[in-house]
Amino acid sequence: MRSLVLISTTLGISSLRGQTESEVYLSSFISKDGVFEVSVPMNISRNPGYDNQPYFLSDEDLLYARTRNGQTDIARYSLAGQKTTWLSDTPGGSEYSPVKIPGKDAISSIRLDTTGLQRLYSYPLEGGQTDLVNADLKIGYHLWYNSEVLVCTVLIEDRMDLVVLNLKDKSQYTFQKSVGRSLHRIPDSDRISYTAIEEGKVLVKSLNPESGATTVLTELPSGVQDLCWVDAKHIICGQGHELKSFNTSGKGSWKSFYALEDPTSKITRLAYNGPSGVLAMVVETQD
């Protein structure tokens, strides 16, 4: 496991001030038998505006949505070189939620045009022509189950529905209405996890997109929308300025294991890369 190098530009969260905005931080993250150790976070975005939706492209590269010139493009951060480059540059449109496409040297990302059109596109990692993945649905969030099956949340009026698309035979099936934004592949399994909004609660459910088998795993803490899998059993999330964990194999409760210095800061989205031992977290701060 490679440790994240924290250089002299590392700042504690409490040192950030200004209007509410989101930044992307990295920490070394050690996980052993449900016990977690987190290093002091390093701000890698340092950019006014919306810096969010981290996704590990590889053990060495992190993608995230980053504000530039009044819109949002996909940035690529090298952990080894500690350098940021741009993966997308779309005049008249902003990109969000980057995800690697299985079997291709490309990512998929939500594009929101200035006209209001919202669609899913593919972007070659080395640049070049972008392609429309689906022309019909207004997709909010997505993940690839395999190279042919796409699991996504689709905006329908004032809600999102969980839809599984088969791009090969063009079929689609709605598994549940009124779902949340957190979609993940469960490690070492044939299932994905999603969040469902039921009776004012945000439930974490597992789903096999092929068989349709669904199981309720737990309920997220109050006010939480996002989660992250550390391994096949453990989920972590941010609630306020704290990180919390839950063991899905038992009947325990959510447990706090780390807190930022600034109690007014808020941890939202998370992404974890096991081989590199690095946790990405999005932190919102305000005066």
C-alpha positions in Angstrom: 0.0 0.0 0.0 1.5 3.3 -1.1 1.1 6.2 1.4 0.0 9.6 0.2 2.7 12.2 0.4 1.6 15.3 2.3 3.7 18.3 1.3 4.1 21.6 2.9 1.0 23.1 1.2 -1.2 20.9 3.3 -3.7 22.9 5.3 -6.2 21.9 8.0 -9.8 22.3 7.0 -10.2 25.0 9.7 -7.8 27.3 7.8 -10.3 27.8 5.0 -12.6 30.8 5.1 -15.1 32.5 2.8 -18.4 31.8 1.2 -19.9 28.3 1.1 -18.1 26.3 -1.6 -16.7 22.7 -2.0 -13.1 21.6 -2.3 -11.6 18.2 -2.9 -9.2 16.8 -0.3 -7.0 13.7 -0.1 -5.9 11.7 2.9 -3.9 8.6 3.5 -6.5 6.0 4.7 -5.6 2.8 6.4 -8.3 0.1 6.9 -7.8 -3.0 9.0 -10.6 -5.2 10.3 -13.0 -2.3 10.5 -10.5 0.0 12.2 -9.6 3.1 10.2 -6.8 5.6 10.4 -7.0 8.9 8.5 -4.1 11.4 7.9 -4.5 15.2 7.8 -6.4 16.1 4.6 -4.6 17.9 1.7 -6.6 20.3 -0.4 -5.8 19.4 -4.1 -8.4 21.7 -5.8 -7.8 25.1 -4.2 -10.3 26.6 -6.5 -13.2 29.0 -6.0 -16.6 27.5 -6.9 -17.7 23.9 -7.4 -15.0 21.2 -7.0 -16.8 17.9 -6.4 -17.7 14.4 -7.4 -14.3 12.6 -7.0 -13.7 9.3 -8.8 -10.5 7.3 -8.9 -9.6 6.6 -12.5 -6.6 4.4 -11.4 -4.3 4.0 -8.4 -2.5 7.1 -9.5 -5.2 9.4 -11.0 -8.3 11.1 -9.5 -11.0 12.7 -11.6 -13.4 15.3 -10.3 -15.7 18.1 -11.6 -13.9 21.5 -11.3 -15.1 25.0 -12.0 -13.4 26.8 -14.8 -14.5 30.0 -16.6 -18.0 29.9 -15.3 -18.6 26.2 -16.1 -17.6 22.8 -14.9 -15.1 20.6 -16.6 -13.5 17.3 -15.7 -10.1 17.7 -14.1 -7.5 14.9 -13.7 -5.2 15.0 -10.7 -2.0 12.9 -10.6 -1.2 11.7 -7.1 2.4 11.0 -8.0 3.0 14.3 -9.8 0.6 16.4 -7.7 -0.5 18.0 -11.0 -3.9 18.9 -12.4 -4.7 18.6 -16.1 -8.0 18.9 -18.0 -9.8 15.9 -19.5 -12.7 17.9 -20.9 -13.2 21.4 -22.4 -16.7 21.8 -23.8 -17.8 25.3 -24.7 -21.5 25.8 -23.9 -21.7 22.8 -21.6 -20.6 21.6 -18.2 -19.5 18.0 -17.2 -20.3 16.2 -14.0 -19.9 12.7 -12.4 -17.0 11.1 -14.4 -16.9 7.3 -14.5 -14.5 5.0 -16.3 -16.1 2.9 -19.1 -15.2 -0.8 -18.8 -12.9 -2.0 -21.6 -12.4 1.4 -23.1 -9.8 4.2 -22.8 -12.7 6.6 -22.1 -14.9 7.9 -19.3 -18.6 8.7 -19.3 -19.8 12.0 -17.9 -23.1 13.9 -17.5 -23.1 17.0 -19.8 -25.4 19.8 -18.9 -25.6 22.3 -21.9 -26.5 25.9 -21.5 -29.7 25.1 -23.3 -30.8 22.9 -20.4 -30.2 19.7 -22.3 -28.7 17.0 -20.0 -27.3 13.8 -21.5 -24.6 11.2 -20.9 -21.5 11.3 -23.1 -18.3 9.4 -23.5 -14.9 11.2 -23.5 -11.6 9.6 -24.7 -8.9 9.7 -22.1 -6.4 11.1 -24.7 -8.8 13.6 -26.1 -10.8 13.7 -29.3 -14.4 13.2 -30.4 -17.0 12.8 -27.7 -20.0 10.5 -28.3 -23.5 10.4 -27.0 -24.1 7.3 -24.8 -27.9 7.7 -24.5 -30.0 10.2 -26.3 -33.3 9.6 -24.6 -32.9 9.8 -20.8 -32.1 12.7 -18.5 -29.5 10.8 -16.4 -28.5 12.3 -13.1 -25.9 9.7 -11.8 -24.6 6.5 -13.2 -22.2 3.5 -12.9 -21.2 0.7 -15.2 -22.2 -2.8 -14.1 -20.2 -4.1 -17.1 -19.4 -2.9 -20.6 -23.0 -3.3 -21.8 -25.1 -2.7 -18.7 -25.5 0.8 -17.2 -27.2 1.5 -13.9 -28.4 5.1 -13.5 -30.7 7.5 -11.8 -33.1 9.2 -14.3 -34.8 12.5 -13.6 -38.6 12.1 -13.8 -40.5 15.3 -12.9 -39.5 16.1 -9.3 -37.8 12.8 -8.5 -35.1 10.3 -9.7 -35.8 6.7 -10.6 -33.3 3.8 -10.6 -33.1 2.5 -14.2 -30.9 -0.3 -15.6 -30.1 0.1 -19.3 -28.8 -2.7 -21.6 -27.0 -0.8 -24.3 -26.6 -3.9 -26.5 -30.3 -4.9 -26.8 -31.6 -1.4 -26.0 -33.8 -2.6 -23.1 -34.4 -0.7 -19.9 -36.1 -1.4 -16.7 -37.0 0.8 -13.7 -36.2 -1.0 -10.5 -37.4 1.7 -8.0 -38.8 5.2 -8.0 -37.6 8.0 -5.7 -33.9 7.1 -5.3 -30.9 9.1 -4.2 -27.7 10.1 -5.9 -25.2 7.6 -4.4 -24.5 4.6 -6.7 -21.6 2.2 -6.1 -20.3 -1.2 -7.0 -20.0 -3.3 -3.9 -16.5 -4.7 -3.7 -16.0 -8.4 -4.3 -19.6 -9.0 -5.3 -22.0 -9.1 -8.2 -24.1 -6.3 -6.7 -24.3 -2.6 -6.7 -25.6 -0.3 -3.9 -28.0 2.6 -4.2 -30.0 4.8 -1.9 -33.8 4.9 -1.7 -35.9 7.6 -0.2 -38.7 6.0 1.7 -40.9 7.6 4.4 -38.4 10.4 5.0 -35.5 8.0 5.4 -32.5 7.4 3.1 -32.0 3.6 2.9 -29.0 1.9 1.5 -30.0 -1.1 -0.6 -28.0 -3.7 -2.6 -29.2 -4.8 -6.1 -28.1 -7.5 -8.6 -29.0 -5.7 -11.9 -29.3 -9.0 -13.7 -31.5 -11.0 -11.3 -33.2 -8.1 -9.6 -32.5 -9.4 -6.1 -32.7 -6.5 -3.7 -31.7 -6.2 0.0 -31.9 -3.4 2.5 -28.5 -2.9 4.2 -29.0 0.0 6.5 -30.3 3.6 6.9 -28.0 6.5 6.4 -27.5 8.9 9.3 -29.7 12.0 9.4 -28.9 14.5 6.7 -26.6 12.2 4.8 -27.0 11.5 1.1 -23.7 9.9 0.1 -21.6 6.9 1.1 -18.5 5.0 0.1 -17.5 1.3 0.3 -14.1 0.6 1.9 -14.4 -3.2 1.4 -17.1 -5.9 1.0 -18.5 -5.2 4.5 -17.7 -1.7 5.6 -19.4 1.6 4.5 -18.3 5.1 5.4 -20.0 8.4 5.1 -19.6 12.0 6.2 -22.1 13.6 8.6 -21.3 17.2 9.4 -17.5 17.4 10.0 -17.2 13.7 11.0 -16.5 10.5 9.2 -18.6 7.5 10.3 -18.5 3.8 9.5 -21.0 0.9 9.4 -20.4 -2.8 9.3 -23.1 -4.3 6.9 -22.3 -7.9 8.2 -23.5 -7.2 11.7 -26.4 -5.4 13.5 -24.4 -2.5 14.9 -24.8 1.2 14.4 -22.9 4.0 12.7 -19.7 4.9 14.5 -17.6 8.0 14.3 -13.9 7.5 13.7 -12.5 10.8 12.5 -13.4 14.5 12.7 -12.2 17.6 10.9 -10.8 20.5 13.0 -13.5 22.9 11.9 -16.9 21.9 13.3 -18.7 24.1 10.8 -17.3 22.2 7.8 -19.3 19.5 6.1 -18.0 16.3 4.5 -20.2 15.2 1.6 -19.0 12.9 -1.2 -16.3 10.3 -0.7 -14.2 8.1 -2.9 -11.7 5.4 -1.8 -8.9 3.6 -3.6 -7.7 0.6 -1.7 -4.5 -0.2 -3.6 -3.1 3.3 -3.1 -4.6 3.7 0.4 -6.1 7.1 -0.5 -9.4 8.6 0.5 -10.9 11.6 -1.4 -13.4 13.7 0.4 -15.4 16.7 -0.6 -15.6 19.3 2.1 -18.0 22.3 2.1 -16.9 25.3 4.2 -18.4 28.7 5.0 -18.0 31.6 7.4 
